[in-house]
Every structure is written in structure tokens, then in C-alpha cells.
Amino acid sequence: MQYLIKRLRKTIAALTLGLFLLLPLPSFAADTATGKTLIIYYSRTGKSRLISQVLQKELNAQVLEIKDLKNRSGTLGYAGAGFDGFFDRHTTVDPTKADLSPYSNIVIVSPIWNWKLSTPIHTFLDNNRLDGKTVVLFTNGNNDIRKYEQYDDNAPWIKRFFRDYIRGKSKGSRDYVTGTAGGNYVRHCHVETLEASNDQIMQRTIKQLDNVKSALSIKTAKANQ
Ligand SMILES: Cc1cc2nc3c(=O)[nH]c(=O)nc-3n(C[C@H](O)[C@H](O)[C@H](O)COP(=O)(O)O)c2cc1C
């Protein structure tokens, strides 16, 4: 009898262990194979390109550069970009449309123009759908857009003004991804670039990697493996 009870206990223990090992498998598989990741970027002066290169290597992702067919170089180019950004104008980009069907994760890397996503990225989002895709926004700019987030409602009015202004603009960027392009926005990361060396930009990007990976549910394995 005692022999039978021992056997029964062993069998139950083996079954429980087996169940424990088997059950997490589907969700683990889903987490590590969330599909391919595509980084879509526009860069006027090379900083977003550098950030995209770091992300590409670390996420094992594909990269799509959006080129602005308007000349944005020099002072005139800067002024034109400021004008287009301020008045929400559009531009001509290459490519206008892209086959995004192989990708379930999209990382949009853009410089901040007038506290919004850059005009070429807006134009690209107007022409492409991101339905069903998990989207991370990765912006960079002269300033840290989170700088004013620390101010509560007792802060001087000017700080509250900037906090609410930048909050509104960041919400506008998220709404562009969800409303205009139909994507599933999950996270906004930002890197400050003013007077930063390439090394510092790379380091700041790497610091944000865990945020990007967890937002895209990329755990132990690399995305495209
Ligand atoms: C037209 C224009 C508007 C900009 N507006 C802002 C802004 O509102 N806030 C900010 O922090 N940086 C702003 N910047 C600075 C860029 O976001 C910053 O230099 C960025 O790192 C450049 O990235 P890129 O080299 O990929 O073009 C602006 C730059 C341009 C050209």
C-alpha cells in the first residue's frame, strides 16, 4: 500500500512539473517571437540616423530611411523646415509608401521639429497604415522633452505653461500614430542631442534600450531570430 502511495505521489509530482514546464511555453514563444521589427527614420543632420543604427544592431531590426525630397540643408533649409513644421505642412518623401506587412513592431525615429514629429515622418504616416502594429516613438531634440514633467501645479506659471505645451505636443505625436496611421502606440522614448557627441548620443540611446525592448515585448531573444 505504502509503495502504491509513493508511486502515486511521484506521478503527481512529475505531472505537476510537466504542466509547469509546458504551460509557460506558448507565452514565452509569443514574447520572443513577436515578429520582425522595422525602424523607420528620417534624419536631417545625422542624429536620428545614428540612433537608428544603434537600435538596429541591438534589436536586430530592419531599417527604412525616409528621405525628404525638399532641400533641407543650410539656413534656408532649416527655416523651411521650421515653417513646414509650424504650419503642419507636408513634403515629398521617398519612399511615399512601403510594404510594412512583414513587420509587427515599428520604431519611428524622428527629430523633434517645433515640438512635434518631423514633417517627413508626418507625410510618411499620412500615406501608410500601421494597423495591428506595435509602435514605439523614439524622438531626439535639442532639449529633453521630459524636463518640464517634474513641475507640479504649484510651480511658477511659465514652467506649468511649458509643461502643458510640450505635453500637448507629445500627445499630438502619439495621436498621429494611433489616429492618423492606426498603429498601436506603446511608448515614447527621447534623447537630448544638443552639444552631445556621437558617443554620448549612442550611450543615451543604449540607456533607453530596455524601455524599447519591454515595450515591444522583446525579452531574451533578439526580435528577428
Ligand atoms: C525645423 C526644426 C525645428 C526644431 N525644433 C525643435 C524643438 O522644438 N525642440 C527641440 O528640442 N529641438 C528642435 N530641433 C532640433 C532637432 O530636433 C535636433 O537637432 C535633432 O537632434 C536633429 O536630428 P537629426 O540630426 O536626425 O535631423 C529642431 C530642428 C529643426 C531643423
The ligand as a Gaussian input file, in Angstrom:
#p B3LYP/6-31G(d) Opt

LIG

0 1
 C       12.935000      72.960000     -38.057000
 C       13.499000      72.424000     -36.775000
 C       12.769000      72.553000     -35.608000
 C       13.286000      72.068000     -34.406000
 N       12.506000      72.158000     -33.273000
 C       12.978000      71.653000     -32.106000
 C       12.168000      71.694000     -30.945000
 O       11.026000      72.150000     -30.943000
 N       12.694000      71.203000     -29.799000
 C       13.948000      70.672000     -29.737000
 O       14.356000      70.243000     -28.658000
 N       14.728000      70.576000     -30.849000
 C       14.275000      71.061000     -32.027000
 N       15.044000      70.975000     -33.157000
 C       16.372000      70.360000     -33.071000
 C       16.411000      68.930000     -33.612000
 O       15.329000      68.181000     -33.126000
 C       17.713000      68.238000     -33.165000
 O       18.820000      68.946000     -33.628000
 C       17.777000      66.779000     -33.641000
 O       18.658000      66.059000     -32.811000
 C       18.259000      66.684000     -35.094000
 O       18.128000      65.339000     -35.524000
 P       18.629000      64.899000     -36.984000
 O       20.134000      65.108000     -36.987000
 O       18.277000      63.464000     -37.101000
 O       17.970000      65.763000     -38.017000
 C       14.560000      71.451000     -34.357000
 C       15.292000      71.333000     -35.556000
 C       14.764000      71.802000     -36.748000
 C       15.530000      71.629000     -38.035000

